[in-house]
Amino acid sequence: MSRVVGIDHISIRVSDFEKSKTFYSGLFEFLGFEVLDEYSDSIGWTNGKTRYWIGQADENGRKHKHRIGDVGLHHYAFELRSRKDVDALQDYLKGKKITIVDPADEYYDDYYAVFFLDPDGLKLEGMKYGEKHTKTQ
């Protein structure tokens, strides 16, 4: 039997490659990622564990704006080291005037997160789970 040992990467398509490249370059610099590889119509970043790629959508794909609730990806979550890192991410997002759809808060027991949108409306999340329980044990 085969066993998955992790998620290697995600690859998304964007409507405006240069606009999204600028958005993700700033976000990933803030989150500690580096460029893994770059081509004329795609770029990937990594932090040594997670890889995230964007590429230009084709002409037909650019006609259909992403909408949360459609079949497909609902959101992508980045696990952060601490709740303070979630707050720092929110400050970064506010400073860049990035749309925050759900501000930093505890959404489930000991699950602290901020939710925001990329230029195409793809929902992203910075989160920390288990920090309070770890401190009390």
C-alpha positions in Angstrom: 0.0 0.0 0.0 1.3 3.5 -0.9 1.2 6.2 1.8 1.3 9.9 1.4 4.0 11.6 3.4 3.0 15.2 2.7 1.7 17.6 0.2 4.5 18.5 -2.2 3.0 21.5 -3.9 -0.1 23.4 -5.2 -0.3 25.1 -8.6 -2.9 27.6 -9.4 -3.8 29.6 -12.5 -4.2 33.3 -12.4 -5.9 35.9 -14.7 -3.1 38.5 -14.6 0.3 36.8 -14.2 2.3 40.0 -13.5 -0.3 41.3 -10.9 -0.4 38.0 -9.2 3.4 37.6 -9.3 3.7 40.9 -7.5 1.1 40.0 -4.9 2.6 36.5 -4.2 6.2 37.7 -4.3 5.5 40.2 -1.5 3.4 37.7 0.5 6.0 34.9 0.2 8.9 37.2 1.1 7.0 38.1 4.2 6.3 34.4 5.0 9.9 33.4 4.4 9.6 31.7 1.0 12.2 32.0 -1.8 11.7 31.6 -5.5 12.2 28.0 -6.5 12.0 28.4 -10.3 10.6 30.9 -12.8 9.5 30.7 -16.4 7.9 33.2 -18.7 4.3 32.2 -17.6 4.8 30.6 -14.2 6.8 30.9 -11.0 7.1 28.8 -7.9 8.2 29.6 -4.3 9.3 27.3 -1.5 10.2 27.5 2.2 11.9 24.1 2.0 8.8 22.2 2.9 5.9 23.7 1.0 5.9 24.7 -2.7 3.4 27.1 -4.2 3.2 27.8 -8.0 1.2 30.3 -10.0 0.8 30.2 -13.8 -1.0 32.3 -16.4 -4.5 31.0 -17.1 -5.3 30.4 -20.8 -7.7 32.7 -22.7 -10.8 30.6 -21.9 -9.8 30.4 -18.2 -9.5 34.1 -17.9 -13.2 34.5 -18.9 -14.3 32.9 -15.7 -13.6 34.7 -12.4 -12.9 32.5 -9.4 -15.9 32.3 -7.0 -15.7 30.7 -3.6 -18.5 28.2 -3.6 -17.9 26.9 -7.1 -16.6 23.4 -7.6 -12.8 23.5 -7.0 -10.5 24.9 -4.3 -12.2 26.6 -1.4 -9.1 28.0 0.2 -5.5 27.3 1.0 -4.1 27.5 4.5 -0.5 28.4 5.6 0.3 27.0 9.0 2.2 29.6 11.0 4.4 29.2 14.1 2.3 31.2 16.5 -0.8 33.4 17.0 1.6 36.4 17.0 2.6 35.4 13.5 -1.0 35.3 12.5 -1.4 38.9 13.9 1.8 40.0 12.1 0.4 38.6 8.8 -2.8 40.5 9.3 -0.8 43.7 9.9 1.1 43.0 6.7 -2.1 42.5 4.8 -3.6 45.7 6.1 -0.4 47.6 5.2 -0.7 46.3 1.6 -4.5 47.0 1.5 -5.1 43.3 0.8 -8.7 42.2 1.2 -9.2 40.5 4.6 -12.5 38.5 4.6 -12.3 37.2 8.1 -10.0 39.0 10.6 -7.6 37.3 13.0 -9.7 35.5 15.6 -10.3 32.1 17.2 -12.6 30.3 14.8 -12.6 27.0 16.5 -11.3 25.8 19.9 -7.6 26.8 19.8 -7.7 27.5 16.1 -6.6 31.1 15.4 -6.6 32.4 11.8 -6.9 35.3 9.4 -8.5 34.8 5.9 -7.7 37.0 2.9 -8.0 37.1 -0.9 -5.5 37.0 -3.7 -6.0 39.3 -6.8 -8.3 36.7 -8.4 -10.4 36.2 -5.2 -8.8 32.9 -4.2 -9.2 32.6 -0.4 -6.0 32.2 1.5 -5.5 31.6 5.3 -2.8 32.1 7.8 -3.5 29.9 10.8 -2.1 28.4 14.1 -3.7 25.5 15.7 -3.0 24.1 19.2 -1.0 26.9 20.8 -3.2 27.3 23.9 -3.4 23.5 24.5 0.4 23.2 24.2 1.0 25.9 26.8 -1.4 24.3 29.3 0.0 20.7 29.1 
